Amino acid sequence: MKVRDYLSIPYLLEAQAVERDGQWTRRLRYPELGNIEAVHDDVERALLDLERARITEVMRRLRAGDPPPVPRRPLETTDQGWWARRLGLGALVDGQLDRDAQDLTNDG
């Protein structure tokens, strides 16, 4: 699989309202990716933080030779390069999207 494919996998998203120190906030997470979660008062901000964490975790796993789970087929209609750049992670994925994921571990 290509790096782009791994970044295009649709993971189950859990969203909860949680009380912390007497205040309600939102917690979003991708349970299929382990402990990837984001907490914020604004659900949209939490989603952006969660997406940054997802891309970072997928790339970390690929570089470590530990591919993330593939519970579903990758979506064919996403532009993960644009999304990563929009989230401020362009440097993490630029030049990597069309590479075979296993080649990332060979970079050392």
C-alpha positions in Angstrom: 0.0 0.0 0.0 1.1 3.6 -0.6 1.4 6.1 2.2 -1.6 7.9 0.6 -3.7 4.8 1.1 -2.9 4.5 4.8 -3.7 8.2 5.3 -7.0 7.7 3.5 -8.3 4.9 5.8 -11.6 5.9 7.4 -11.4 5.2 11.1 -14.3 5.0 13.5 -14.6 8.3 15.3 -15.9 8.5 18.9 -17.2 11.8 20.3 -18.2 12.4 23.9 -19.1 15.3 26.1 -17.1 15.0 29.2 -17.1 17.0 32.5 -13.7 18.2 33.7 -13.3 20.4 36.7 -17.0 21.2 36.6 -16.9 22.3 33.0 -18.2 20.4 30.0 -15.9 19.8 27.1 -15.7 17.5 24.0 -13.4 14.5 23.6 -12.9 12.9 20.2 -10.9 9.8 19.5 -10.0 7.2 17.0 -10.1 4.0 19.1 -8.9 1.8 16.2 -5.6 3.8 16.3 -4.9 3.3 20.0 -4.8 6.3 22.3 -5.3 9.0 19.7 -7.6 11.6 21.1 -8.2 15.3 21.3 -10.1 17.4 23.9 -11.4 20.9 23.4 -14.4 23.1 24.3 -15.0 23.6 20.6 -15.8 20.3 18.8 -14.4 21.7 15.5 -11.1 22.5 17.1 -11.0 19.1 18.7 -11.6 17.5 15.3 -8.7 19.5 13.7 -6.4 18.5 16.6 -7.5 14.8 16.3 -6.8 14.9 12.5 -3.3 16.2 13.2 -2.7 13.4 15.7 -4.1 10.8 13.2 -1.7 11.9 10.4 1.2 12.1 12.8 0.5 8.7 14.3 0.0 7.0 10.9 3.3 8.4 9.6 5.1 7.5 12.9 3.9 3.9 12.6 4.9 3.6 9.0 8.4 4.9 9.7 8.7 2.4 12.6 7.7 -0.5 10.4 4.5 -1.0 12.4 1.7 -0.2 9.9 -1.6 1.1 11.4 -4.7 -1.1 11.3 -6.7 -1.3 8.1 -10.3 -1.9 9.3 -11.7 -0.5 6.0 -10.7 0.1 2.5 -9.0 3.5 1.9 -11.3 6.2 0.6 -10.6 7.1 -3.0 -11.9 10.6 -3.0 -9.7 12.3 -0.4 -6.8 14.6 -0.9 -4.6 13.8 2.1 -1.8 16.0 0.9 -4.1 19.1 0.8 -5.5 18.1 4.2 -2.0 17.6 5.8 -0.9 21.0 4.5 -4.1 22.6 5.7 -3.4 21.2 9.2 0.2 22.5 9.1 1.7 19.0 8.5 2.8 19.4 4.9 6.5 18.9 5.7 5.5 15.5 7.2 3.9 14.1 4.1 5.3 16.1 1.1 7.1 13.8 -1.2 5.9 10.7 0.7 2.3 10.2 -0.4 3.0 8.1 -3.5 5.8 6.0 -2.0 5.2 2.4 -0.9 4.7 2.5 2.8 7.3 -0.2 3.5 9.9 2.1 1.9 9.6 4.5 4.7 11.2 2.1 7.1 14.1 1.7 4.8 14.9 5.4 5.1 16.2 4.9 8.7 
